[in-house]
Amino acid sequence: MAYRIPSEFFLCALCVLCGFFSGVLMVTKKAPKASLPNPLPQFVVTRPTGHLDTFVSPRPGRAFTVTFETEEFTCLCPLTGQPDFAKLRILYQPDQLCVESKSLKLYLWSFRDQGAFHEGVTNQILDDLVKALAPQWMRIEGDFLIRGGIRTLVVAEHGKRK
């Protein structure tokens, strides 16, 4: 009498080779299917941009705070051309609009090749975000790494926090 074995089961290699079936079946799962194409593309093109995308606040009129933090902000020293690294913290209370996070990342990336004083770049980011969002309140903290023995912390605010 022959037994039909479902496709998700298989016999061990030794049993198959010697033709002996001991009654023990090994279970295998189907291999997961990858979501990325094979072969992978060489690279995905993402470029910095000065554009900030916005979306409608999920709770207009409610005072809630959105916080973004990055430790990867870079710009160039306008005097030496050397890179300046900073931890940026962006806090805001939306009014009608919120900023989309990927566009914010690409916007911040656009400063990587620009020469700017710490005070100037922190205030430029605040001005651009206020122009795009018109928030109830916003605060930008630029915590620049030590250069020449001096750490710089620049804080710029707009509006009144509720």
C-alpha positions in Angstrom: 0.0 0.0 0.0 1.5 3.4 -1.0 1.1 6.5 1.1 0.8 9.9 -0.5 3.0 12.4 1.3 1.9 16.1 1.1 4.4 18.4 -0.6 5.2 20.3 2.7 6.8 17.1 4.1 9.9 15.4 2.9 11.9 12.3 4.0 15.4 12.7 5.2 18.1 12.3 2.5 19.3 9.0 3.9 15.8 7.4 3.8 15.3 8.6 0.3 18.7 7.2 -0.8 18.3 3.8 0.8 14.6 3.5 0.1 13.8 3.0 3.7 10.9 4.8 5.3 11.0 4.8 9.1 7.7 6.6 9.5 9.3 9.8 10.7 8.5 12.8 8.6 10.4 16.0 8.7 8.5 19.2 8.4 9.7 22.1 6.3 8.1 25.5 5.7 7.9 27.1 2.3 10.7 29.5 1.8 9.6 33.1 2.4 9.3 35.2 -0.7 11.5 38.4 -0.7 9.8 41.7 -1.3 12.8 43.3 -2.9 13.7 42.6 -6.5 16.4 40.1 -7.3 19.0 41.2 -8.3 18.9 44.4 -6.3 19.3 47.7 -8.1 22.8 49.1 -7.8 21.5 52.0 -5.7 18.4 54.0 -5.0 18.7 57.7 -5.9 17.7 60.0 -3.1 18.8 63.6 -3.3 18.7 66.5 -0.8 16.0 69.1 -1.4 15.1 72.5 -0.1 11.4 71.5 -0.3 9.2 70.7 2.8 6.1 68.6 2.3 3.2 69.1 4.6 0.0 67.4 5.5 -3.2 68.5 7.4 -2.9 68.1 11.2 -4.8 65.2 12.5 -6.2 67.4 15.4 -6.3 71.0 14.3 -6.9 73.3 17.3 -5.5 70.8 19.8 -2.2 71.8 21.5 0.1 68.8 21.0 3.8 68.8 20.5 5.7 67.1 17.7 9.5 66.4 18.3 12.1 65.5 15.7 15.7 64.7 16.6 18.7 63.9 14.5 22.3 63.5 15.4 23.3 63.5 11.8 23.0 67.1 10.8 26.0 68.5 9.0 26.9 71.8 7.4 30.2 73.4 6.5 32.2 76.0 8.4 32.0 79.1 6.2 35.6 80.0 7.1 37.5 76.7 6.8 35.2 74.5 4.7 35.5 71.8 7.4 32.3 69.9 8.3 30.3 70.9 11.4 28.2 68.2 13.0 25.2 68.8 15.2 22.3 67.2 17.0 19.2 69.0 16.0 16.0 69.0 18.0 12.9 70.4 16.4 9.8 70.8 18.6 6.6 72.4 17.4 2.9 72.7 18.1 1.1 72.5 14.8 -1.8 74.7 13.9 -3.3 73.4 10.6 -0.2 71.7 9.0 2.4 69.2 10.0 5.7 68.5 8.2 6.3 65.1 6.5 9.4 63.5 8.1 11.1 62.2 4.9 10.9 65.7 3.3 12.3 67.1 6.5 15.2 64.6 6.4 16.0 65.6 2.7 15.7 69.3 3.6 18.2 69.0 6.5 20.5 67.0 4.2 20.6 70.0 1.8 22.7 71.9 4.3 25.5 69.3 4.1 27.4 71.2 1.4 26.6 74.7 2.5 28.8 77.0 4.5 26.9 78.4 7.4 27.5 79.8 10.9 25.7 77.8 13.6 23.5 80.7 14.5 22.6 81.4 10.9 21.7 77.8 9.9 19.6 77.2 13.1 17.6 80.4 12.4 17.3 79.5 8.7 15.8 76.2 9.6 13.3 77.9 11.9 12.4 80.5 9.3 11.8 77.8 6.6 9.7 75.6 8.8 7.6 78.5 10.1 7.0 79.6 6.5 5.9 76.1 5.5 3.8 75.2 8.5 2.7 78.4 10.3 2.8 76.6 13.7 1.4 77.8 16.9 4.8 77.4 18.5 8.2 76.1 17.3 11.7 75.7 18.8 14.9 74.6 17.1 17.9 73.5 19.2 21.2 73.2 17.3 23.7 71.4 19.6 27.0 71.6 17.6 29.9 69.4 18.4 33.0 70.8 20.0 35.3 72.6 17.6 38.4 74.3 18.9 37.4 73.4 22.4 34.1 75.2 22.2 30.6 73.6 22.1 27.9 75.8 20.5 24.2 75.5 21.5 21.8 77.7 19.5 18.1 77.9 20.4 15.6 79.7 18.3 11.9 80.0 18.9 8.7 81.2 17.2 5.3 81.9 18.8 4.0 81.0 22.2 3.8 77.5 23.6 0.3 76.4 24.8 
